Structure formats: structure tokens, C-alpha cells
């Protein structure tokens, strides 16, 4: 399996590449993606597997979620600011959909 399951890949509308914005931990790439989507930072989450991901999310005002299947240990992601660390990619779609259902993000 790749980094993200197909159920999550189907939800992705915007891709921001390294050359599009300053690298993390700068929030520039996240803010660019949010602008393109027309979403405010408070209505967004960012899933990442590195400390720089958690710091970028925090700097952008976006809720940081750790991916426990990635590069860094869950405890590292939690210390860096992840509000939750998911153990595997299969948990991601359900978590994102539940966050949308609580009014964090409008469809």
C-alpha cells in the first residue's frame, strides 16, 4: 500500500509542491492550499509524519494530526503538537469524515 489509501486520495483536490512555497516548518504551503480551496485555517486539518509538519500546521492555525505509519514516532509527533496520532492510514478517512461531521469543515 502507498502512503495514503485510495479512499483518502479520492478526497484530495489540491496539491502544493515543494517549489510552490517555502518549505515546512513555514506555513506557506498550507496557507496556499487553503487559499486555493477557499477554506479558513480553523476549518482545516493537516496530516503529517514529521515534526516540521506539526510545526507548520500550528503556524498556519490548522489542526495537526500525526500519521503514526510515517517517518516519526508517535511520541515525537505528539510532543511537536499533534492533537492525535493515527496508528495507520486506514484510520484517516474515518477520522477526517468524523471531523467534518462535527462542523469543523463544511462540504
QUILIN-V826797 format. One record per residue. PHI is phi in radians with two decimals (* if undefined). PSI is psi in radians with two decimals (999 if undefined). Layout:
phi psi
PHI PSI
PHI PSI
//
This chain:
phi psi
* 2.56
-1.33 -2.95
-1.13 -0.66
-2.17 2.47
-1.27 2.75
-0.96 -0.59
-1.09 -0.52
-1.48 -0.74
-0.98 -0.60
-1.15 -0.34
-1.54 -0.17
-1.48 2.16
-1.92 -0.41
-2.28 2.42
-2.18 2.24
-1.99 2.15
-1.69 2.93
-0.92 -0.70
-1.38 -0.09
-1.47 -0.35
-2.79 2.91
-1.03 2.51
-1.22 2.74
-1.09 2.51
-1.51 0.10
-1.07 2.48
-1.44 0.03
-0.95 -0.80
-1.13 -0.72
-1.13 -0.78
-1.13 -0.63
-1.12 -0.80
-1.09 -0.75
-1.10 -0.71
-1.07 -0.78
-1.10 -0.57
-1.49 -0.29
1.25 0.59
-2.01 2.40
-1.42 2.63
-0.96 -0.64
-1.19 -0.24
-1.85 0.31
-2.24 2.77
-2.19 2.72
-2.27 2.21
-1.78 2.19
-2.59 2.90
-2.08 0.23
-2.34 2.75
-0.98 -0.71
-1.07 -0.54
-1.14 -0.78
-1.14 -0.71
-1.17 -0.71
-1.10 -0.76
-1.06 -0.82
-1.05 -0.76
-1.15 -0.50
-1.50 -0.18
1.41 0.39
-1.83 2.52
-1.21 2.10
-1.50 2.29
-2.12 2.28
-1.54 2.49
-1.78 1.84
-1.19 -0.17
-1.63 0.05
-1.72 -2.53
-1.28 -0.79
-1.70 2.71
-1.21 2.58
-0.93 -0.70
-1.12 -0.61
-1.14 -0.76
-1.15 -0.69
-1.11 -0.80
-1.08 -0.53
-1.43 -0.10
2.10 0.02
-1.05 2.29
-1.33 -0.43
-2.69 2.59
-2.08 2.07
-1.46 2.39
-1.24 -0.54
-2.65 2.88
-1.09 -0.48
-1.13 -0.38
-1.38 -0.27
-1.17 -0.87
-1.03 -0.81
-1.10 -0.69
-1.15 -0.79
-1.10 -0.75
-1.16 -0.63
-1.20 -0.64
-1.14 -0.68
-1.14 -0.62
-1.23 -0.32
-1.57 0.09
1.55 0.12
-1.16 -0.53
-2.49 2.37
-1.63 2.59
-1.43 999
//
